[in-house]
Amino acid sequence: MQGIREEQSGGLSLWRLSFLEDMVPVVAIFSSRRGGISLPPYDSLNLAFHVGDLPPRVLKNRMMVAQWTGLPLHTWIAAQQVHGDRVAVVTREEAGRGALEPYTSLPFTDGLLTRERGITLVAFFADCVPIYLAHPQGAIGLVHAGWRGTAKGIAQKAVQQMESELGASVSQLLAAIGPAIGPCCYRVDGEVFREFKKFSWAEKVFHPLKGGSYLLDLPRANYYQLREAGVKEENIF
């Protein structure tokens, strides 16, 4: 895909979002599961403490990524992701939170924003949608959007906070929707559909199946939220 390139080193693999890096002073990456030391079922480059993996293995994996990317752990800021809609603006004072152990993570938070340099915003994904936000004047954001957070409008709230709290005009804002579960495979029940019925575009992202279940296009749902928040179509990747 144009603007995204895979990089490999010592068995590790990550994707660099070069189109963002070409436009704003930001390093934007998404790691794979390859090249780490975690054992099944966490094999191998698991970077999350909260899934049940052994903490020393998680920390070693993080150290490997930090060394390769040049983004040291003392700059990382991670949140206690709860599939909610809280978005926090962070500064250098929070640098290191959640980097070496889980209990220092920002509590009950699924979105991180900053306009300070020298900070690495970190989030963890399985099926959920990563949303990268960047503004030419230096404000950046990273959002973890599961179906619950999406139903609560977390993408839209992040955009609004970038404009109101960081002065990042939405007309120039860039957004990238990262790897997530696709519409082919994300089966949900009627409860999830009912949570989304308030949105005018709900029927565009749900495909009904027999028995009252649906296939949900969660990345597309977040695309519509970004558009509703005012992000230009040509600025969403």
ABEGO torsion letter per residue (X at the ends): XBGBBBBBBGGBBBBBBAAAAAABBBBBBBBBABGBABBOAAOABBABAAAGBBAAAAAAAAAAAAAAAGBBAAABBBBBBAGBABBBBBBAAABGBGAABAAABBBGBABBBBABBGBBBBBBBBABBBBBBBBAAGBBBBBBBBAAAAAAGAAAAAAAAAAAAAGBBAAABBBBBBBBBBAAABBBBAAAAAAAAABAAAAAABBBBBGGBBBBBAAAAAAAAAAAAGBBAAABX
